[in-house]
Amino acid sequence: MSRLENIQNSFKSIQAKTKAFFHGDKWKEALVFFFFALLAFGFWLLQSLQQEYEIELVFPVKYKNVPADIAFNVPEVETITAKVKDKGSVLLNYTFGRSFAPIEVNMKNTKKKNGSVQVSKRQIENDIQKQLIATTALQSFDPQQIDMDFSQRVHKEIPVVFNGDIHLEAGFQLSGDIQINPQKINAYATAAILDTLISVKTAFTEVKKANKNSTRTVQLIKVDGVNFDPESVSITIPIEEYTEKTLEIPVSCSHIPPHYTVRMFPAVVKVTCSVPLSRFKGLSEDMFSIHIPFEDLEQNVSGTLPVKLTKKPDWVHTATLLPDKVEFILEHNNKHD
């Protein structure tokens, strides 16, 4: 008998045994047992949900209209924990998928630079009761009131630094510096903290496949113990399509004594640079210069000098010179002796 036939016979045997089990009395007995067990669990659950239980609910605390130039002298109260009592069926509404509105501490009418903000027990109780089902009894809550002292912060103006990566599409480049508005923001903190604070970074910003100007609002990275005003800035990323332009720039030399003649080989260098499309036509030879002081020629014994641009527009960031070296000959002019 082949191996395949053995596998087929084994499969048929298992299939027959399974079929016999589901048609036998044992399966029916197991099915009846599980049915009554499930029914009993359902009755127990219904009975349990009719009983009363006590659970804890957590309510967030939100501070509104906090002036940037004040600081709390103690850590802020972030949550209030309330103990409530009700039937289990009602408490399930609080346990699964329900969020609570924050208890608000509004500091809009705070006049003093040094003082305290208070939220009474009655106000907190009212804010909690508004969010409870009518049958739910509020047993207690902690803390029972909010009473926090605050004082005025010291002010300092600091620059904003862009923090991120710009990935440009092929053929595109930054056409200028990244603009940040405002460039400086107000920082409020203790004098000790401000002494160490030199600048503030934007949240990390990554731009992919950039091929046009982009402006976006970016949050500032938070610093413990410091309030920023404003808390976000606008960044503008200037991007433009670039192309190449080649110009021929003569090599010049200054302060040549009258009894010398300088000959360059070659006398003209080709300069290839990346240019924004908007400035392609306006870029001309007179915007560049390649200058070699006579002193460099006089002190050179090899007869070859590297060349570099001594003048170019600020917005030209990359330029290739060909050749990048020139040969020269100093000829002594006898008629001036």
Secondary structure, 3 states (H helix, E strand, C coil): CCHHHHHHHHHHHHHHHHHHHHCCHHHHHHHHHHHHHHHHHHHHHHHHHCCEEEEEEEEEEEEECCCCCEEECCCCCCEEEEEEEEEHHHHHHHHCCCCCCCEEEECCCCCCCCEEEEECHHHHHHHHHCCCCCCCEEEEEECCCEEEEEEECEEEEEEEECCEEEEECCCEEECCCCEEECCEEEEEECHHHHHHCCCEEECCEEEEEECCCEEEEEEECCCCCCEEECCEEEEEECEEEEEEEEEEEEEEEECCCCCEEEEEECCEEEEEEEEEHHHCCCCCHHHCEEEEEHHHHHHCCCCEEECCCCECCCCCCCEEEECCEEEEEEEECHHHC
